[in-house]
Amino acid sequence: MTANVKPSVIPIAERGYATPDVLVSTTWVWERRADPSVRVIESDEDLLLYHTGHIPGAVKLDWITDLNDPLIRDYLDRDRMQALLRAKGISRDTTVVFYGDKNNWWACYAFWVLKLFGLENLKVMDGGRLLWEKEGRELSTETPAYPQGDITVSSREDKRIRAFRDQVLAHSAGKGQLVDVRSPEEFRGERMHMPDYPNEGAVRGGHIPGARSIPWAKAVDPDSHTFKTAAALRNLYQDENGLAPDGDTIAYCRIGERSSHTWFVLTYLLGFKQVRNYDGSWTEWGNSVGVPIEKP
């Protein structure tokens, strides 16, 4: 495969991030595609995309069937998460690298879910699937199989990086930092969902009182699909929207996928001290009895 135009990419180490080693480049992944100590995981919104071609050696993580409890709207417990990761050949010393479509929406979402279980050796491939394809790198349709891993997973701990409805209600009432990462049309209540998506059930449109509208995609360079520099991100979140790095911050969207991307940016690239993802998001808030909304 050859690419017509390879986008210009600023090296990760030169972008001024608070925690640069949480990101790896496409070249880093290519050079380690056969390294048994590295497990590359593709997590896409399009659940069929992996089977059309993926990074050689990468395994698939289905955000619906793999990460979620089939009976309640919540994530797996410790034992099931440990079994899932071991089945994908992940051991105690494995470096796990996520990538995916949609500028790494679901890669960051999977990263965030695994962080609920205390996993540390996690990274995201900067630029995701789109950059890999633009650079003309090889894709494989072979589904790899790995020996059973031996990773040990902690019990899930939600309170550090996850927010629930009542916590968000108190946060809003107390004028805490709230970031609505949806489109401006969703924020204003003109749309109940993203363009080209079905209405997913919210009966009210608008936003949580006090929330700032900072669409998630503003954190990404549109040409390379990589994260913008720390200086550009500080200008967006701090200078233009007044977020304080030492403030308690909650991000939300529709079901928590886009807001996990913003959670990743604020936490690891800008070094904000306390950021939580409200994964109930507008699907829950817009349907809840007794909670306020705002519209322009």
C-alpha positions as CSV (number, residue, x, y, z in Angstrom):
1,M,0.0,0.0,0.0
2,T,1.3,3.5,-0.8
3,A,0.1,6.8,0.4
4,N,-0.4,9.8,-1.9
5,V,0.4,12.4,0.7
6,K,2.0,11.7,4.1
7,P,0.9,14.3,6.6
8,S,3.5,16.3,8.6
9,V,3.6,15.2,12.2
10,I,5.4,17.0,15.0
11,P,7.3,14.5,17.1
12,I,5.5,13.6,20.4
13,A,8.5,14.6,22.5
14,E,8.5,18.1,21.0
15,R,4.8,19.0,21.8
16,G,5.3,19.8,25.5
17,Y,2.8,17.3,27.0
18,A,2.6,16.7,30.8
19,T,2.9,12.9,30.3
20,P,4.3,12.4,26.8
21,D,5.1,8.7,27.3
22,V,1.4,7.8,27.3
23,L,1.4,8.4,23.5
24,V,3.4,6.4,20.9
25,S,3.8,7.1,17.3
26,T,2.8,4.9,14.3
27,T,6.5,4.3,13.7
28,W,6.9,3.0,17.3
29,V,4.1,0.6,16.8
30,W,5.3,-0.5,13.3
31,E,8.8,-1.3,14.7
32,R,7.2,-3.4,17.6
33,R,4.5,-5.1,15.7
34,A,6.1,-8.5,16.3
35,D,7.3,-7.8,19.9
36,P,5.7,-10.3,22.3
37,S,5.8,-7.8,25.1
38,V,3.6,-5.3,23.2
39,R,-0.1,-6.0,22.6
40,V,-1.8,-3.7,20.1
41,I,-5.6,-3.4,20.5
42,E,-8.0,-1.9,18.0
43,S,-11.2,-0.4,19.4
44,D,-13.5,1.1,16.9
45,E,-17.0,2.6,16.7
46,D,-17.4,0.6,13.5
47,L,-17.4,-2.9,14.9
48,L,-16.8,-4.4,11.4
49,L,-13.8,-2.2,10.5
50,Y,-11.2,-4.4,12.2
51,H,-12.0,-7.3,9.9
52,T,-11.5,-5.3,6.8
53,G,-7.8,-4.8,7.8
54,H,-5.9,-3.9,10.9
55,I,-2.4,-3.4,12.2
56,P,-0.5,-6.7,11.9
57,G,-0.7,-8.5,15.2
58,A,-3.5,-6.3,16.6
59,V,-6.4,-7.8,18.4
60,K,-10.0,-6.5,18.5
61,L,-11.8,-5.0,21.5
62,D,-15.5,-4.7,21.0
63,W,-16.7,-1.8,23.2
64,I,-20.2,-3.2,23.3
65,T,-19.8,-6.9,24.0
66,D,-16.3,-7.0,25.6
67,L,-16.4,-4.1,28.0
68,N,-20.0,-3.9,29.1
69,D,-22.2,-6.1,31.4
70,P,-25.0,-7.5,29.2
71,L,-27.7,-6.9,31.8
72,I,-27.0,-3.6,33.4
73,R,-25.5,-0.4,32.0
74,D,-22.1,-0.8,33.6
75,Y,-18.7,-2.3,32.9
76,L,-17.3,-5.7,33.7
77,D,-16.3,-6.7,37.2
78,R,-12.8,-7.6,38.1
79,D,-12.9,-11.3,37.3
80,R,-14.5,-10.9,33.9
81,M,-12.1,-8.1,32.9
82,Q,-9.1,-10.2,34.0
83,A,-10.4,-13.1,31.9
84,L,-10.9,-10.9,28.9
85,L,-7.4,-9.4,29.0
86,R,-5.8,-12.8,29.6
87,A,-7.6,-14.2,26.6
88,K,-6.0,-11.5,24.5
89,G,-2.6,-12.6,25.6
90,I,-1.9,-9.8,28.0
91,S,0.4,-10.5,30.9
92,R,1.8,-8.6,33.8
93,D,4.7,-7.1,31.8
94,T,2.7,-6.4,28.6
95,T,2.6,-2.9,27.2
96,V,-0.9,-2.4,25.9
97,V,-1.3,0.1,23.0
98,F,-4.8,1.2,21.9
99,Y,-5.8,2.7,18.5
100,G,-9.0,3.0,16.5
101,D,-11.2,5.0,14.2
102,K,-12.8,8.4,14.8
103,N,-9.5,10.0,15.8
104,N,-9.2,7.5,18.7
105,W,-12.5,8.1,20.3
106,W,-12.9,4.5,21.3
107,A,-9.2,3.9,21.9
108,C,-9.4,6.6,24.6
109,Y,-12.7,5.1,25.8
110,A,-11.1,1.6,26.2
111,F,-8.0,3.2,27.8
112,W,-10.3,5.0,30.4
113,V,-12.3,1.8,31.1
114,L,-9.1,-0.2,31.8
115,K,-7.8,2.7,34.0
116,L,-10.9,2.0,36.2
117,F,-9.2,-1.3,37.1
118,G,-5.9,0.4,37.9
119,L,-3.9,-0.8,34.9
120,E,-0.8,1.3,34.4
121,N,1.1,0.1,31.3
122,L,-1.3,1.6,28.8
123,K,-0.7,3.8,25.8
124,V,-2.5,5.3,22.8
125,M,-1.2,5.3,19.2
126,D,-1.2,9.0,18.2
127,G,-3.2,9.6,15.0
128,G,-5.1,6.3,15.3
129,R,-6.2,4.2,12.3
130,L,-6.6,7.3,10.0
131,L,-2.9,8.3,10.3
132,W,-1.8,4.7,9.9
133,E,-3.7,4.5,6.6
134,K,-2.6,7.9,5.4
135,E,1.0,6.9,5.8
136,G,0.4,3.8,3.7
137,R,1.3,1.3,6.3
138,E,0.4,-2.4,6.0
139,L,-3.0,-3.7,7.1
140,S,-3.7,-7.4,7.8
141,T,-6.9,-9.4,7.7
142,E,-5.4,-12.3,9.7
143,T,-6.8,-12.6,13.2
144,P,-3.9,-13.4,15.5
145,A,-4.0,-15.9,18.4
146,Y,-1.8,-15.5,21.5
147,P,-1.1,-17.8,24.5
148,Q,-3.1,-17.1,27.5
149,G,-1.8,-14.2,29.5
150,D,-1.3,-14.0,33.3
151,I,-2.2,-10.4,34.0
152,T,-3.7,-9.7,37.5
153,V,-6.4,-7.0,37.5
154,S,-7.5,-5.0,40.6
155,S,-11.1,-4.5,41.6
156,R,-12.7,-1.7,39.8
157,E,-12.3,1.7,41.4
158,D,-14.7,4.3,39.9
159,K,-14.6,7.3,42.1
160,R,-11.2,8.7,41.0
161,I,-12.0,9.2,37.3
162,R,-15.7,8.4,36.9
163,A,-18.7,10.7,37.8
164,F,-22.3,9.7,38.4
165,R,-25.5,11.7,37.9
166,D,-25.9,12.9,41.5
167,Q,-22.3,13.8,41.7
168,V,-22.6,15.8,38.5
169,L,-25.8,17.5,39.9
170,A,-23.9,18.6,43.0
171,H,-20.9,19.6,40.8
172,S,-23.1,21.8,38.6
173,A,-24.9,23.4,41.6
174,G,-21.5,24.2,43.1
175,K,-20.2,25.8,39.9
176,G,-17.6,23.2,39.3
177,Q,-15.8,22.9,35.9
178,L,-18.1,21.1,33.4
179,V,-17.1,20.4,29.8
180,D,-19.7,19.5,27.2
181,V,-17.6,18.0,24.4
182,R,-20.6,17.4,22.0
183,S,-21.2,19.4,18.9
184,P,-22.4,23.0,19.3
185,E,-25.8,22.0,17.9
186,E,-26.2,19.3,20.6
187,F,-25.1,21.8,23.2
188,R,-27.7,24.3,22.1
189,G,-30.4,21.7,22.1
190,E,-30.9,21.9,18.3
191,R,-30.0,18.3,17.9
192,M,-30.6,15.3,20.1
193,H,-27.7,13.4,18.6
194,M,-24.8,13.7,16.2
195,P,-25.5,14.2,12.5
196,D,-26.0,10.9,10.7
197,Y,-26.8,9.1,13.9
198,P,-30.2,7.9,15.0
199,N,-32.0,9.5,17.9
200,E,-30.7,7.5,20.9
201,G,-33.5,8.3,23.2
202,A,-33.0,11.5,25.1
203,V,-36.3,13.3,25.5
204,R,-34.8,16.7,26.1
205,G,-32.1,18.7,24.3
206,G,-29.7,21.2,25.8
207,H,-26.8,21.0,28.2
208,I,-26.0,20.7,31.9
209,P,-26.2,24.1,33.7
210,G,-22.8,25.8,33.8
211,A,-21.2,23.6,31.2
212,R,-18.7,25.0,28.7
213,S,-19.0,23.9,25.1
214,I,-15.6,22.6,23.9
215,P,-16.2,20.0,21.2
216,W,-13.8,17.1,21.5
217,A,-12.4,17.4,17.9
218,K,-10.8,20.7,18.6
219,A,-8.0,18.8,20.4
220,V,-7.0,17.1,17.2
221,D,-5.1,18.3,14.2
222,P,-7.4,17.8,11.2
223,D,-4.7,16.8,8.8
224,S,-2.6,14.3,10.7
225,H,-5.3,13.3,13.2
226,T,-2.7,13.6,16.0
227,F,-3.3,15.5,19.2
228,K,-2.4,19.2,19.0
229,T,0.5,20.6,20.9
230,A,0.3,21.4,24.6
231,A,0.5,25.1,23.8
232,A,-2.5,24.9,21.4
233,L,-4.4,22.8,23.9
234,R,-3.7,25.2,26.8
235,N,-5.0,28.0,24.5
236,L,-8.2,26.1,23.8
237,Y,-9.1,24.8,27.3
238,Q,-7.4,27.4,29.6
239,D,-7.2,30.7,27.7
240,E,-10.3,30.6,25.6
241,N,-12.6,28.7,28.1
242,G,-11.1,29.5,31.5
243,L,-10.5,26.0,32.8
244,A,-8.1,25.8,35.7
245,P,-5.7,22.9,35.7
246,D,-6.1,22.5,39.5
247,G,-9.9,22.6,39.4
248,D,-12.2,19.6,39.7
249,T,-13.3,18.9,36.2
250,I,-16.1,16.7,34.8
251,A,-16.4,16.0,31.0
252,Y,-19.5,14.5,29.4
253,C,-21.0,13.9,25.9
254,R,-23.7,11.4,24.9
255,I,-22.6,8.1,26.3
256,G,-19.1,8.9,27.5
257,E,-17.1,8.0,24.4
258,R,-16.2,11.5,23.1
259,S,-15.7,12.8,26.7
260,S,-13.2,10.0,27.4
261,H,-11.1,11.5,24.6
262,T,-11.3,14.9,26.4
263,W,-10.6,13.3,29.7
264,F,-7.4,11.8,28.2
265,V,-6.3,15.2,26.8
266,L,-6.9,17.1,30.1
267,T,-5.4,14.4,32.3
268,Y,-2.3,13.3,30.4
269,L,-1.5,15.9,27.8
270,L,-2.2,19.0,30.0
271,G,-1.7,17.5,33.4
272,F,-5.0,18.6,35.0
273,K,-5.1,17.4,38.6
274,Q,-8.6,15.9,38.8
275,V,-10.7,15.0,35.8
276,R,-13.7,12.7,35.7
277,N,-15.7,11.3,32.9
278,Y,-19.5,11.3,33.2
279,D,-20.2,8.3,31.0
280,G,-24.0,8.4,31.8
281,S,-23.8,11.7,29.9
282,W,-26.7,13.2,28.0
283,T,-28.4,9.9,27.4
284,E,-28.9,9.7,31.1
285,W,-29.2,13.4,32.0
286,G,-31.6,14.2,29.2
287,N,-34.0,11.5,30.4
288,S,-33.7,12.0,34.1
289,V,-36.5,13.3,36.3
290,G,-35.7,16.2,38.5
291,V,-32.5,17.5,37.0
292,P,-32.1,20.9,35.3
293,I,-31.0,21.7,31.8
294,E,-30.0,24.9,30.0
295,K,-30.8,26.1,26.5
296,P,-29.7,29.4,24.9
